Amino acid sequence: SGAHEGVWDQCSECHTNPGNYSEYTCITCHANAETNDQHAGVSGYIYDNNACLACHPTGDSQGAFDHDNSNFPLT
């Protein structure tokens, strides 16, 4: 779904627990070094599956959540 629609053939490629599709992985495909470089200067960034979804709920980099554009800027 989202930006990843049509990229993979099987749900299990991201959803690693077939009994619970709320469990997923982003960091299996998105390597640490690549991801760290893309997030240089992003306050609060951590290399973690749940953190990915928190900022990229549709899996898309466009329109990612930005605290500075909310009522709760990170200071």
mmCIF file of the N, C-alpha and C atoms, coordinates in Angstrom:
data_MODEL
# 
_entry.id   MODEL 
# 
loop_
_atom_site.group_PDB 
_atom_site.id 
_atom_site.type_symbol 
_atom_site.label_atom_id 
_atom_site.label_alt_id 
_atom_site.label_comp_id 
_atom_site.label_asym_id 
_atom_site.label_entity_id 
_atom_site.label_seq_id 
_atom_site.pdbx_PDB_ins_code 
_atom_site.Cartn_x 
_atom_site.Cartn_y 
_atom_site.Cartn_z 
_atom_site.occupancy 
_atom_site.B_iso_or_equiv 
_atom_site.pdbx_formal_charge 
_atom_site.auth_seq_id 
_atom_site.auth_comp_id 
_atom_site.auth_asym_id 
_atom_site.auth_atom_id 
_atom_site.pdbx_PDB_model_num 
ATOM 1   N N  . SER A 1 1  ? 0.837  -1.188  0.000  1.00 0.00 ? 1  SER A N  1 
ATOM 2   C CA . SER A 1 1  ? 0.000  0.000   0.000  1.00 0.00 ? 1  SER A CA 1 
ATOM 3   C C  . SER A 1 1  ? 0.873  1.238   0.000  1.00 0.00 ? 1  SER A C  1 
ATOM 4   N N  . GLY A 1 2  ? 0.281  2.378   -0.140 1.00 0.00 ? 2  GLY A N  1 
ATOM 5   C CA . GLY A 1 2  ? 1.032  3.634   -0.115 1.00 0.00 ? 2  GLY A CA 1 
ATOM 6   C C  . GLY A 1 2  ? 2.101  3.679   -1.183 1.00 0.00 ? 2  GLY A C  1 
ATOM 7   N N  . ALA A 1 3  ? 3.223  4.279   -0.861 1.00 0.00 ? 3  ALA A N  1 
ATOM 8   C CA . ALA A 1 3  ? 4.318  4.446   -1.822 1.00 0.00 ? 3  ALA A CA 1 
ATOM 9   C C  . ALA A 1 3  ? 4.948  3.120   -2.208 1.00 0.00 ? 3  ALA A C  1 
ATOM 10  N N  . HIS A 1 4  ? 4.729  2.070   -1.427 1.00 0.00 ? 4  HIS A N  1 
ATOM 11  C CA . HIS A 1 4  ? 5.330  0.771   -1.709 1.00 0.00 ? 4  HIS A CA 1 
ATOM 12  C C  . HIS A 1 4  ? 4.428  -0.140  -2.535 1.00 0.00 ? 4  HIS A C  1 
ATOM 13  N N  . GLU A 1 5  ? 3.234  0.326   -2.906 1.00 0.00 ? 5  GLU A N  1 
ATOM 14  C CA . GLU A 1 5  ? 2.297  -0.505  -3.650 1.00 0.00 ? 5  GLU A CA 1 
ATOM 15  C C  . GLU A 1 5  ? 2.912  -0.989  -4.955 1.00 0.00 ? 5  GLU A C  1 
ATOM 16  N N  . GLY A 1 6  ? 2.834  -2.286  -5.188 1.00 0.00 ? 6  GLY A N  1 
ATOM 17  C CA . GLY A 1 6  ? 3.357  -2.868  -6.421 1.00 0.00 ? 6  GLY A CA 1 
ATOM 18  C C  . GLY A 1 6  ? 4.846  -3.161  -6.406 1.00 0.00 ? 6  GLY A C  1 
ATOM 19  N N  . VAL A 1 7  ? 5.540  -2.834  -5.309 1.00 0.00 ? 7  VAL A N  1 
ATOM 20  C CA . VAL A 1 7  ? 6.981  -3.040  -5.242 1.00 0.00 ? 7  VAL A CA 1 
ATOM 21  C C  . VAL A 1 7  ? 7.300  -4.481  -4.863 1.00 0.00 ? 7  VAL A C  1 
ATOM 22  N N  . TRP A 1 8  ? 6.504  -5.078  -3.970 1.00 0.00 ? 8  TRP A N  1 
ATOM 23  C CA . TRP A 1 8  ? 6.757  -6.438  -3.502 1.00 0.00 ? 8  TRP A CA 1 
ATOM 24  C C  . TRP A 1 8  ? 5.596  -7.333  -3.875 1.00 0.00 ? 8  TRP A C  1 
ATOM 25  N N  . ASP A 1 9  ? 5.881  -8.641  -3.928 1.00 0.00 ? 9  ASP A N  1 
ATOM 26  C CA . ASP A 1 9  ? 4.856  -9.609  -4.295 1.00 0.00 ? 9  ASP A CA 1 
ATOM 27  C C  . ASP A 1 9  ? 4.093  -10.169 -3.103 1.00 0.00 ? 9  ASP A C  1 
ATOM 28  N N  . GLN A 1 10 ? 4.758  -10.243 -1.954 1.00 0.00 ? 10 GLN A N  1 
ATOM 29  C CA . GLN A 1 10 ? 4.173  -10.888 -0.789 1.00 0.00 ? 10 GLN A CA 1 
ATOM 30  C C  . GLN A 1 10 ? 4.096  -9.932  0.396  1.00 0.00 ? 10 GLN A C  1 
ATOM 31  N N  . CYS A 1 11 ? 3.008  -9.945  1.119  1.00 0.00 ? 11 CYS A N  1 
ATOM 32  C CA . CYS A 1 11 ? 2.867  -9.129  2.326  1.00 0.00 ? 11 CYS A CA 1 
ATOM 33  C C  . CYS A 1 11 ? 3.964  -9.469  3.333  1.00 0.00 ? 11 CYS A C  1 
ATOM 34  N N  . SER A 1 12 ? 4.347  -10.751 3.360  1.00 0.00 ? 12 SER A N  1 
ATOM 35  C CA . SER A 1 12 ? 5.331  -11.220 4.337  1.00 0.00 ? 12 SER A CA 1 
ATOM 36  C C  . SER A 1 12 ? 6.724  -10.634 4.126  1.00 0.00 ? 12 SER A C  1 
ATOM 37  N N  . GLU A 1 13 ? 6.940  -9.938  3.016  1.00 0.00 ? 13 GLU A N  1 
ATOM 38  C CA . GLU A 1 13 ? 8.235  -9.298  2.800  1.00 0.00 ? 13 GLU A CA 1 
ATOM 39  C C  . GLU A 1 13 ? 8.448  -8.142  3.773  1.00 0.00 ? 13 GLU A C  1 
ATOM 40  N N  . CYS A 1 14 ? 7.374  -7.530  4.238  1.00 0.00 ? 14 CYS A N  1 
ATOM 41  C CA . CYS A 1 14 ? 7.457  -6.446  5.233  1.00 0.00 ? 14 CYS A CA 1 
ATOM 42  C C  . CYS A 1 14 ? 6.823  -6.859  6.560  1.00 0.00 ? 14 CYS A C  1 
ATOM 43  N N  . HIS A 1 15 ? 5.724  -7.588  6.468  1.00 0.00 ? 15 HIS A N  1 
ATOM 44  C CA . HIS A 1 15 ? 5.012  -8.027  7.671  1.00 0.00 ? 15 HIS A CA 1 
ATOM 45  C C  . HIS A 1 15 ? 5.556  -9.399  8.051  1.00 0.00 ? 15 HIS A C  1 
ATOM 46  N N  . THR A 1 16 ? 6.480  -9.409  8.984  1.00 0.00 ? 16 THR A N  1 
ATOM 47  C CA . THR A 1 16 ? 7.269  -10.596 9.291  1.00 0.00 ? 16 THR A CA 1 
ATOM 48  C C  . THR A 1 16 ? 6.555  -11.620 10.172 1.00 0.00 ? 16 THR A C  1 
ATOM 49  N N  . ASN A 1 17 ? 5.422  -11.270 10.755 1.00 0.00 ? 17 ASN A N  1 
ATOM 50  C CA . ASN A 1 17 ? 4.663  -12.193 11.597 1.00 0.00 ? 17 ASN A CA 1 
ATOM 51  C C  . ASN A 1 17 ? 3.295  -12.393 10.948 1.00 0.00 ? 17 ASN A C  1 
ATOM 52  N N  . PRO A 1 18 ? 3.096  -13.508 10.233 1.00 0.00 ? 18 PRO A N  1 
ATOM 53  C CA . PRO A 1 18 ? 1.827  -13.719 9.533  1.00 0.00 ? 18 PRO A CA 1 
ATOM 54  C C  . PRO A 1 18 ? 0.612  -13.749 10.464 1.00 0.00 ? 18 PRO A C  1 
ATOM 55  N N  . GLY A 1 19 ? 0.833  -13.963 11.745 1.00 0.00 ? 19 GLY A N  1 
ATOM 56  C CA . GLY A 1 19 ? -0.267 -13.969 12.696 1.00 0.00 ? 19 GLY A CA 1 
ATOM 57  C C  . GLY A 1 19 ? -0.622 -12.587 13.210 1.00 0.00 ? 19 GLY A C  1 
ATOM 58  N N  . ASN A 1 20 ? 0.200  -11.583 12.876 1.00 0.00 ? 20 ASN A N  1 
ATOM 59  C CA . ASN A 1 20 ? -0.044 -10.232 13.375 1.00 0.00 ? 20 ASN A CA 1 
ATOM 60  C C  . ASN A 1 20 ? 0.523  -9.225  12.368 1.00 0.00 ? 20 ASN A C  1 
ATOM 61  N N  . TYR A 1 21 ? -0.333 -8.756  11.477 1.00 0.00 ? 21 TYR A N  1 
ATOM 62  C CA . TYR A 1 21 ? 0.130  -7.842  10.431 1.00 0.00 ? 21 TYR A CA 1 
ATOM 63  C C  . TYR A 1 21 ? 0.426  -6.432  10.940 1.00 0.00 ? 21 TYR A C  1 
ATOM 64  N N  . SER A 1 22 ? 0.231  -6.193  12.229 1.00 0.00 ? 22 SER A N  1 
ATOM 65  C CA . SER A 1 22 ? 0.655  -4.901  12.773 1.00 0.00 ? 22 SER A CA 1 
ATOM 66  C C  . SER A 1 22 ? 2.166  -4.888  12.999 1.00 0.00 ? 22 SER A C  1 
ATOM 67  N N  . GLU A 1 23 ? 2.797  -6.062  12.943 1.00 0.00 ? 23 GLU A N  1 
ATOM 68  C CA . GLU A 1 23 ? 4.257  -6.143  13.033 1.00 0.00 ? 23 GLU A CA 1 
ATOM 69  C C  . GLU A 1 23 ? 4.831  -6.061  11.622 1.00 0.00 ? 23 GLU A C  1 
ATOM 70  N N  . TYR A 1 24 ? 5.836  -5.253  11.442 1.00 0.00 ? 24 TYR A N  1 
ATOM 71  C CA . TYR A 1 24 ? 6.412  -5.017  10.119 1.00 0.00 ? 24 TYR A CA 1 
ATOM 72  C C  . TYR A 1 24 ? 7.882  -4.643  10.275 1.00 0.00 ? 24 TYR A C  1 
ATOM 73  N N  . THR A 1 25 ? 8.571  -4.606  9.164  1.00 0.00 ? 25 THR A N  1 
ATOM 74  C CA . THR A 1 25 ? 9.951  -4.152  9.165  1.00 0.00 ? 25 THR A CA 1 
ATOM 75  C C  . THR A 1 25 ? 10.183 -3.195  8.006  1.00 0.00 ? 25 THR A C  1 
ATOM 76  N N  . CYS A 1 26 ? 10.872 -2.129  8.268  1.00 0.00 ? 26 CYS A N  1 
ATOM 77  C CA . CYS A 1 26 ? 11.326 -1.195  7.231  1.00 0.00 ? 26 CYS A CA 1 
ATOM 78  C C  . CYS A 1 26 ? 12.827 -1.365  7.032  1.00 0.00 ? 26 CYS A C  1 
ATOM 79  N N  . ILE A 1 27 ? 13.505 -1.660  8.148  1.00 0.00 ? 27 ILE A N  1 
ATOM 80  C CA . ILE A 1 27 ? 14.964 -1.642  8.146  1.00 0.00 ? 27 ILE A CA 1 
ATOM 81  C C  . ILE A 1 27 ? 15.589 -2.880  7.521  1.00 0.00 ? 27 ILE A C  1 
ATOM 82  N N  . THR A 1 28 ? 14.768 -3.859  7.130  1.00 0.00 ? 28 THR A N  1 
ATOM 83  C CA . THR A 1 28 ? 15.308 -4.984  6.375  1.00 0.00 ? 28 THR A CA 1 
ATOM 84  C C  . THR A 1 28 ? 15.749 -4.523  4.994  1.00 0.00 ? 28 THR A C  1 
ATOM 85  N N  . CYS A 1 29 ? 14.978 -3.661  4.373  1.00 0.00 ? 29 CYS A N  1 
ATOM 86  C CA . CYS A 1 29 ? 15.304 -3.165  3.029  1.00 0.00 ? 29 CYS A CA 1 
ATOM 87  C C  . CYS A 1 29 ? 16.028 -1.825  3.049  1.00 0.00 ? 29 CYS A C  1 
ATOM 88  N N  . HIS A 1 30 ? 15.667 -0.971  3.983  1.00 0.00 ? 30 HIS A N  1 
ATOM 89  C CA . HIS A 1 30 ? 16.269 0.356   4.061  1.00 0.00 ? 30 HIS A CA 1 
ATOM 90  C C  . HIS A 1 30 ? 17.482 0.292   4.978  1.00 0.00 ? 30 HIS A C  1 
ATOM 91  N N  . ALA A 1 31 ? 18.676 0.235   4.366  1.00 0.00 ? 31 ALA A N  1 
ATOM 92  C CA . ALA A 1 31 ? 19.928 0.036   5.111  1.00 0.00 ? 31 ALA A CA 1 
ATOM 93  C C  . ALA A 1 31 ? 20.251 1.230   6.008  1.00 0.00 ? 31 ALA A C  1 
ATOM 94  N N  . ASN A 1 32 ? 20.918 0.938   7.112  1.00 0.00 ? 32 ASN A N  1 
ATOM 95  C CA . ASN A 1 32 ? 21.241 1.953   8.110  1.00 0.00 ? 32 ASN A CA 1 
ATOM 96  C C  . ASN A 1 32 ? 22.048 3.111   7.523  1.00 0.00 ? 32 ASN A C  1 
ATOM 97  N N  . ALA A 1 33 ? 23.117 2.821   6.832  1.00 0.00 ? 33 ALA A N  1 
ATOM 98  C CA . ALA A 1 33 ? 23.967 3.909   6.307  1.00 0.00 ? 33 ALA A CA 1 
ATOM 99  C C  . ALA A 1 33 ? 23.199 4.804   5.342  1.00 0.00 ? 33 ALA A C  1 
ATOM 100 N N  . GLU A 1 34 ? 22.454 4.217   4.428  1.00 0.00 ? 34 GLU A N  1 
ATOM 101 C CA . GLU A 1 34 ? 21.648 4.981   3.463  1.00 0.00 ? 34 GLU A CA 1 
ATOM 102 C C  . GLU A 1 34 ? 20.612 5.833   4.180  1.00 0.00 ? 34 GLU A C  1 
ATOM 103 N N  . THR A 1 35 ? 19.919 5.230   5.121  1.00 0.00 ? 35 THR A N  1 
ATOM 104 C CA . THR A 1 35 ? 18.856 5.923   5.842  1.00 0.00 ? 35 THR A CA 1 
ATOM 105 C C  . THR A 1 35 ? 19.416 7.033   6.722  1.00 0.00 ? 35 THR A C  1 
ATOM 106 N N  . ASN A 1 36 ? 20.531 6.769   7.381  1.00 0.00 ? 36 ASN A N  1 
ATOM 107 C CA . ASN A 1 36 ? 21.155 7.803   8.208  1.00 0.00 ? 36 ASN A CA 1 
ATOM 108 C C  . ASN A 1 36 ? 21.529 9.019   7.361  1.00 0.00 ? 36 ASN A C  1 
ATOM 109 N N  . ASP A 1 37 ? 22.102 8.787   6.181  1.00 0.00 ? 37 ASP A N  1 
ATOM 110 C CA . ASP A 1 37 ? 22.481 9.893   5.297  1.00 0.00 ? 37 ASP A CA 1 
ATOM 111 C C  . ASP A 1 37 ? 21.266 10.711  4.879  1.00 0.00 ? 37 ASP A C  1 
ATOM 112 N N  . GLN A 1 38 ? 20.161 10.035  4.579  1.00 0.00 ? 38 GLN A N  1 
ATOM 113 C CA . GLN A 1 38 ? 18.954 10.731  4.128  1.00 0.00 ? 38 GLN A CA 1 
ATOM 114 C C  . GLN A 1 38 ? 18.285 11.531  5.238  1.00 0.00 ? 38 GLN A C  1 
ATOM 115 N N  . HIS A 1 39 ? 18.624 11.220  6.492  1.00 0.00 ? 39 HIS A N  1 
ATOM 116 C CA . HIS A 1 39 ? 18.013 11.913  7.615  1.00 0.00 ? 39 HIS A CA 1 
ATOM 117 C C  . HIS A 1 39 ? 18.987 12.841  8.345  1.00 0.00 ? 39 HIS A C  1 
ATOM 118 N N  . ALA A 1 40 ? 20.102 13.157  7.704  1.00 0.00 ? 40 ALA A N  1 
ATOM 119 C CA . ALA A 1 40 ? 21.074 14.064  8.319  1.00 0.00 ? 40 ALA A CA 1 
ATOM 120 C C  . ALA A 1 40 ? 20.373 15.377  8.652  1.00 0.00 ? 40 ALA A C  1 
ATOM 121 N N  . GLY A 1 41 ? 20.479 15.795  9.890  1.00 0.00 ? 41 GLY A N  1 
ATOM 122 C CA . GLY A 1 41 ? 19.872 17.055  10.317 1.00 0.00 ? 41 GLY A CA 1 
ATOM 123 C C  . GLY A 1 41 ? 18.421 16.936  10.745 1.00 0.00 ? 41 GLY A C  1 
ATOM 124 N N  . VAL A 1 42 ? 17.826 15.746  10.686 1.00 0.00 ? 42 VAL A N  1 
ATOM 125 C CA . VAL A 1 42 ? 16.440 15.558  11.123 1.00 0.00 ? 42 VAL A CA 1 
ATOM 126 C C  . VAL A 1 42 ? 16.454 15.314  12.626 1.00 0.00 ? 42 VAL A C  1 
ATOM 127 N N  . SER A 1 43 ? 15.914 16.246  13.359 1.00 0.00 ? 43 SER A N  1 
ATOM 128 C CA . SER A 1 43 ? 15.902 16.168  14.815 1.00 0.00 ? 43 SER A CA 1 
ATOM 129 C C  . SER A 1 43 ? 15.075 14.978  15.277 1.00 0.00 ? 43 SER A C  1 
ATOM 130 N N  . GLY A 1 44 ? 15.605 14.204  16.201 1.00 0.00 ? 44 GLY A N  1 
ATOM 131 C CA . GLY A 1 44 ? 14.885 13.086  16.773 1.00 0.00 ? 44 GLY A CA 1 
ATOM 132 C C  . GLY A 1 44 ? 14.925 11.817  15.954 1.00 0.00 ? 44 GLY A C  1 
ATOM 133 N N  . TYR A 1 45 ? 15.639 11.812  14.832 1.00 0.00 ? 45 TYR A N  1 
ATOM 134 C CA . TYR A 1 45 ? 15.703 10.623  13.980 1.00 0.00 ? 45 TYR A CA 1 
ATOM 135 C C  . TYR A 1 45 ? 16.385 9.464   14.694 1.00 0.00 ? 45 TYR A C  1 
ATOM 136 N N  . ILE A 1 46 ? 15.783 8.283   14.605 1.00 0.00 ? 46 ILE A N  1 
ATOM 137 C CA . ILE A 1 46 ? 16.424 7.048   15.050 1.00 0.00 ? 46 ILE A CA 1 
ATOM 138 C C  . ILE A 1 46 ? 16.133 5.970   14.011 1.00 0.00 ? 46 ILE A C  1 
ATOM 139 N N  . TYR A 1 47 ? 17.050 5.036   13.876 1.00 0.00 ? 47 TYR A N  1 
ATOM 140 C CA . TYR A 1 47 ? 16.918 3.930   12.924 1.00 0.00 ? 47 TYR A CA 1 
ATOM 141 C C  . TYR A 1 47 ? 16.119 2.815   13.595 1.00 0.00 ? 47 TYR A C  1 
ATOM 142 N N  . ASP A 1 48 ? 14.791 2.871   13.420 1.00 0.00 ? 48 ASP A N  1 
ATOM 143 C CA . ASP A 1 48 ? 13.900 1.936   14.097 1.00 0.00 ? 48 ASP A CA 1 
ATOM 144 C C  . ASP A 1 48 ? 12.595 1.829   13.305 1.00 0.00 ? 48 ASP A C  1 
ATOM 145 N N  . ASN A 1 49 ? 12.051 0.632   13.185 1.00 0.00 ? 49 ASN A N  1 
ATOM 146 C CA . ASN A 1 49 ? 10.824 0.424   12.419 1.00 0.00 ? 49 ASN A CA 1 
ATOM 147 C C  . ASN A 1 49 ? 9.670  1.317   12.870 1.00 0.00 ? 49 ASN A C  1 
ATOM 148 N N  . ASN A 1 50 ? 9.418  1.393   14.168 1.00 0.00 ? 50 ASN A N  1 
ATOM 149 C CA . ASN A 1 50 ? 8.311  2.208   14.665 1.00 0.00 ? 50 ASN A CA 1 
ATOM 150 C C  . ASN A 1 50 ? 8.541  3.681   14.407 1.00 0.00 ? 50 ASN A C  1 
ATOM 151 N N  . ALA A 1 51 ? 9.781  4.119   14.462 1.00 0.00 ? 51 ALA A N  1 
ATOM 152 C CA . ALA A 1 51 ? 10.086 5.518   14.174 1.00 0.00 ? 51 ALA A CA 1 
ATOM 153 C C  . ALA A 1 51 ? 9.831  5.827   12.705 1.00 0.00 ? 51 ALA A C  1 
ATOM 154 N N  . CYS A 1 52 ? 10.130 4.878   11.832 1.00 0.00 ? 52 CYS A N  1 
ATOM 155 C CA . CYS A 1 52 ? 9.861  5.073   10.398 1.00 0.00 ? 52 CYS A CA 1 
ATOM 156 C C  . CYS A 1 52 ? 8.379  5.376   10.178 1.00 0.00 ? 52 CYS A C  1 
ATOM 157 N N  . LEU A 1 53 ? 7.528  4.522   10.737 1.00 0.00 ? 53 LEU A N  1 
ATOM 158 C CA . LEU A 1 53 ? 6.089  4.670   10.544 1.00 0.00 ? 53 LEU A CA 1 
ATOM 159 C C  . LEU A 1 53 ? 5.553  5.941   11.186 1.00 0.00 ? 53 LEU A C  1 
ATOM 160 N N  . ALA A 1 54 ? 6.130  6.350   12.301 1.00 0.00 ? 54 ALA A N  1 
ATOM 161 C CA . ALA A 1 54 ? 5.657  7.555   12.975 1.00 0.00 ? 54 ALA A CA 1 
ATOM 162 C C  . ALA A 1 54 ? 5.799  8.788   12.082 1.00 0.00 ? 54 ALA A C  1 
ATOM 163 N N  . CYS A 1 55 ? 6.883  8.854   11.327 1.00 0.00 ? 55 CYS A N  1 
ATOM 164 C CA . CYS A 1 55 ? 7.105  10.019  10.456 1.00 0.00 ? 55 CYS A CA 1 
ATOM 165 C C  . CYS A 1 55 ? 6.633  9.795   9.023  1.00 0.00 ? 55 CYS A C  1 
ATOM 166 N N  . HIS A 1 56 ? 6.546  8.545   8.614  1.00 0.00 ? 56 HIS A N  1 
ATOM 167 C CA . HIS A 1 56 ? 6.171  8.205   7.237  1.00 0.00 ? 56 HIS A CA 1 
ATOM 168 C C  . HIS A 1 56 ? 4.994  7.227   7.244  1.00 0.00 ? 56 HIS A C  1 
ATOM 169 N N  . PRO A 1 57 ? 3.816  7.660   7.705  1.00 0.00 ? 57 PRO A N  1 
ATOM 170 C CA . PRO A 1 57 ? 2.691  6.739   7.874  1.00 0.00 ? 57 PRO A CA 1 
ATOM 171 C C  . PRO A 1 57 ? 2.201  6.115   6.575  1.00 0.00 ? 57 PRO A C  1 
ATOM 172 N N  . THR A 1 58 ? 2.480  6.716   5.440  1.00 0.00 ? 58 THR A N  1 
ATOM 173 C CA . THR A 1 58 ? 2.082  6.124   4.163  1.00 0.00 ? 58 THR A CA 1 
ATOM 174 C C  . THR A 1 58 ? 3.268  5.463   3.469  1.00 0.00 ? 58 THR A C  1 
ATOM 175 N N  . GLY A 1 59 ? 4.441  5.477   4.103  1.00 0.00 ? 59 GLY A N  1 
ATOM 176 C CA . GLY A 1 59 ? 5.627  4.907   3.483  1.00 0.00 ? 59 GLY A CA 1 
ATOM 177 C C  . GLY A 1 59 ? 6.274  5.846   2.487  1.00 0.00 ? 59 GLY A C  1 
ATOM 178 N N  . ASP A 1 60 ? 5.800  7.055   2.402  1.00 0.00 ? 60 ASP A N  1 
ATOM 179 C CA . ASP A 1 60 ? 6.285  8.039   1.431  1.00 0.00 ? 60 ASP A CA 1 
ATOM 180 C C  . ASP A 1 60 ? 7.140  9.077   2.128  1.00 0.00 ? 60 ASP A C  1 
ATOM 181 N N  . SER A 1 61 ? 8.198  9.514   1.467  1.00 0.00 ? 61 SER A N  1 
ATOM 182 C CA . SER A 1 61 ? 9.050  10.542  2.067  1.00 0.00 ? 61 SER A CA 1 
ATOM 183 C C  . SER A 1 61 ? 8.435  11.932  1.924  1.00 0.00 ? 61 SER A C  1 
ATOM 184 N N  . GLN A 1 62 ? 7.590  12.116  0.922  1.00 0.00 ? 62 GLN A N  1 
ATOM 185 C CA . GLN A 1 62 ? 6.927  13.403  0.751  1.00 0.00 ? 62 GLN A CA 1 
ATOM 186 C C  . GLN A 1 62 ? 5.834  13.545  1.802  1.00 0.00 ? 62 GLN A C  1 
ATOM 187 N N  . GLY A 1 63 ? 5.767  14.683  2.429  1.00 0.00 ? 63 GLY A N  1 
ATOM 188 C CA . GLY A 1 63 ? 4.740  14.930  3.428  1.00 0.00 ? 63 GLY A CA 1 
ATOM 189 C C  . GLY A 1 63 ? 5.004  14.238  4.746  1.00 0.00 ? 63 GLY A C  1 
ATOM 190 N N  . ALA A 1 64 ? 6.260  13.873  4.986  1.00 0.00 ? 64 ALA A N  1 
ATOM 191 C CA . ALA A 1 64 ? 6.607  13.236  6.256  1.00 0.00 ? 64 ALA A CA 1 
ATOM 192 C C  . ALA A 1 64 ? 6.285  14.175  7.402  1.00 0.00 ? 64 ALA A C  1 
ATOM 193 N N  . PHE A 1 65 ? 5.958  13.606  8.541  1.00 0.00 ? 65 PHE A N  1 
ATOM 194 C CA . PHE A 1 65 ? 5.618  14.418  9.706  1.00 0.00 ? 65 PHE A CA 1 
ATOM 195 C C  . PHE A 1 65 ? 6.797  15.283  10.115 1.00 0.00 ? 65 PHE A C  1 
ATOM 196 N N  . ASP A 1 66 ? 6.543  16.544  10.375 1.00 0.00 ? 66 ASP A N  1 
ATOM 197 C CA . ASP A 1 66 ? 7.572  17.479  10.797 1.00 0.00 ? 66 ASP A CA 1 
ATOM 198 C C  . ASP A 1 66 ? 7.065  18.225  12.030 1.00 0.00 ? 66 ASP A C  1 
ATOM 199 N N  . HIS A 1 67 ? 7.690  17.976  13.159 1.00 0.00 ? 67 HIS A N  1 
ATOM 200 C CA . HIS A 1 67 ? 7.283  18.643  14.398 1.00 0.00 ? 67 HIS A CA 1 
ATOM 201 C C  . HIS A 1 67 ? 7.297  20.162  14.262 1.00 0.00 ? 67 HIS A C  1 
ATOM 202 N N  . ASP A 1 68 ? 8.223  20.709  13.499 1.00 0.00 ? 68 ASP A N  1 
ATOM 203 C CA . ASP A 1 68 ? 8.318  22.155  13.365 1.00 0.00 ? 68 ASP A CA 1 
ATOM 204 C C  . ASP A 1 68 ? 7.086  22.755  12.698 1.00 0.00 ? 68 ASP A C  1 
ATOM 205 N N  . ASN A 1 69 ? 6.320  21.923  11.980 1.00 0.00 ? 69 ASN A N  1 
ATOM 206 C CA . ASN A 1 69 ? 5.087  22.400  11.349 1.00 0.00 ? 69 ASN A CA 1 
ATOM 207 C C  . ASN A 1 69 ? 3.857  22.043  12.168 1.00 0.00 ? 69 ASN A C  1 
ATOM 208 N N  . SER A 1 70 ? 4.061  21.709  13.429 1.00 0.00 ? 70 SER A N  1 
ATOM 209 C CA . SER A 1 70 ? 2.939  21.331  14.294 1.00 0.00 ? 70 SER A CA 1 
ATOM 210 C C  . SER A 1 70 ? 2.880  22.262  15.505 1.00 0.00 ? 70 SER A C  1 
ATOM 211 N N  . ASN A 1 71 ? 1.945  21.988  16.369 1.00 0.00 ? 71 ASN A N  1 
ATOM 212 C CA . ASN A 1 71 ? 1.856  22.748  17.623 1.00 0.00 ? 71 ASN A CA 1 
ATOM 213 C C  . ASN A 1 71 ? 2.868  22.272  18.648 1.00 0.00 ? 71 ASN A C  1 
ATOM 214 N N  . PHE A 1 72 ? 3.668  21.275  18.281 1.00 0.00 ? 72 PHE A N  1 
ATOM 215 C CA . PHE A 1 72 ? 4.638  20.686  19.211 1.00 0.00 ? 72 PHE A CA 1 
ATOM 216 C C  . PHE A 1 72 ? 6.037  20.648  18.599 1.00 0.00 ? 72 PHE A C  1 
ATOM 217 N N  . PRO A 1 73 ? 6.626  21.816  18.299 1.00 0.00 ? 73 PRO A N  1 
ATOM 218 C CA . PRO A 1 73 ? 7.975  21.811  17.716 1.00 0.00 ? 73 PRO A CA 1 
ATOM 219 C C  . PRO A 1 73 ? 8.992  21.265  18.714 1.00 0.00 ? 73 PRO A C  1 
ATOM 220 N N  . LEU A 1 74 ? 9.978  20.546  18.179 1.00 0.00 ? 74 LEU A N  1 
ATOM 221 C CA . LEU A 1 74 ? 11.042 20.020  19.033 1.00 0.00 ? 74 LEU A CA 1 
ATOM 222 C C  . LEU A 1 74 ? 12.050 21.125  19.286 1.00 0.00 ? 74 LEU A C  1 
ATOM 223 N N  . THR A 1 75 ? 12.326 21.380  20.518 1.00 0.00 ? 75 THR A N  1 
ATOM 224 C CA . THR A 1 75 ? 13.276 22.448  20.864 1.00 0.00 ? 75 THR A CA 1 
ATOM 225 C C  . THR A 1 75 ? 14.460 21.884  21.625 1.00 0.00 ? 75 THR A C  1 
# 
